[in-house]
Amino acid sequence: MTLTASPIRVLSAGLGNMGRSHALAYHENPGFEIAGLVNRSKVALPEALSGYEILPSFKEALKALQPELCSINTYSDSHADYAVMAMEAGAHVFVEKPLATTVADAERVVACARANGRKLVVGYILRHHPSWMRLIEEARKLGGPYVFRMNLNQQSSGPTWATHKALLESTPPIVDCGVHYLDVMCQITDAKAVEVRGMGLRLSDEIAPQMYNYGHLQVLFADGSLGWYEAAWGPMISETAFFVKDVMSPKGSVSIVMDPNARSDDIDTHTKTAVIRLHSAETGPDGAFVRRDEDLVMDGEPGHQELCDREQAFVLRAIREDLDLSRHMDDAVQSLRICLAADESVRTGRPVKL
């Protein structure tokens, strides 16, 4: 007789866009049982989640409910403390990106996971997207050194701009969004970043003088690869500046060709690829290209909620199959280190050696 594993009891904290989506993933997956939801204030929930009580204190809910997994989807400045609190209480942790707001805090969280034998999964959602996995695979086939050209600028207004302004109080866009795409760069090159340069500009009187809602970073890798990443939020941001995802090497390039009707305020367009274009640099005796560009049409891509479902299915597998997450945790610290170095460069006006 085969015994079915009991559902993993999860305490899910934070009910913004990502928090609600992850809570829905736990609700729909029979491998999980929601023990409770945490949010500082009462918020409207999707009908599927309406039966769960919203508790105001993570610390008190953790003590009272003793969950096996804590899902931390709060503002970035609470990630490290909540993750350590959860793991020291015996829970595994899923934490939305960025892992922390300082490198020291990120390293503290990873050390706590190792010391307590707990699983720590960081919300790098692109790692669970089949098209982004294909992009990384095709880029690695080319071989380096690479040039990475990536951005994600978001034109926001109303409630979305209000959310972005709240995020800016702890994390600039080149850190909050940048960790995703620096993680992609690092997976492709496998080389260590050695120097980072950053620029930033405050484009709104609605944010504090020390904040900036436009940022741009440049990163140099030990293998000679280099990359840039650009991110901005706000009602002043151009839709023309929305989307570039391009990887070049001496042998050619791999690029995402976005649907021309896509908009930056549609959360699904932040992960969907539409078309991956493969370009070979090989030329014949006459100097003409030997091969036409090849377009890989990515039909049937998972949407935002399905990606969250896949991510939490990975969390479940990591716990039940005791997966080794050492590389995953180290990569999360590496991408954060690069983005925080860019923020330091913005504020000091000087390059940062890593």
Number of C-alpha atoms within 10 A of each C-alpha: 3 4 5 7 8 10 14 19 20 27 27 29 28 24 24 16 11 18 22 21 19 27 26 20 21 25 17 13 14 11 18 20 19 19 20 21 24 27 19 14 11 12 10 8 15 11 8 11 16 10 9 13 12 22 16 16 14 23 12 12 20 23 11 9 13 18 23 22 29 28 29 31 26 22 19 21 18 15 23 24 13 22 28 22 19 28 24 16 15 18 27 27 27 24 25 23 26 28 33 27 21 17 18 12 18 24 19 17 25 22 14 19 25 16 11 15 14 21 23 28 24 21 24 21 18 19 18 20 22 15 24 19 14 14 22 19 14 18 25 18 10 18 15 17 18 25 20 28 19 20 22 22 27 28 21 19 15 9 9 16 16 14 14 20 20 13 16 20 16 15 24 25 26 31 26 22 21 29 26 21 22 28 20 21 28 17 17 21 24 13 16 15 24 15 18 27 23 27 22 24 14 16 17 15 7 9 15 12 9 9 19 25 23 21 24 21 24 20 24 20 21 14 15 14 20 20 20 20 23 25 26 29 26 21 14 13 19 14 14 10 16 21 22 18 19 20 25 22 19 14 16 17 21 26 23 22 18 18 12 7 5 16 18 21 16 9 13 17 17 19 17 24 24 21 18 23 17 19 18 18 15 13 11 9 7 7 8 10 14 13 12 9 15 13 16 16 14 15 11 8 17 19 16 19 16 15 23 25 23 18 24 25 17 15 22 19 13 17 19 12 9 11 12 11 16 13 9 14 22 13 18 25 25 20 24 26 23 29 29 24 25 30 27 18 20 21 15 12 14 14 18 20 13 13
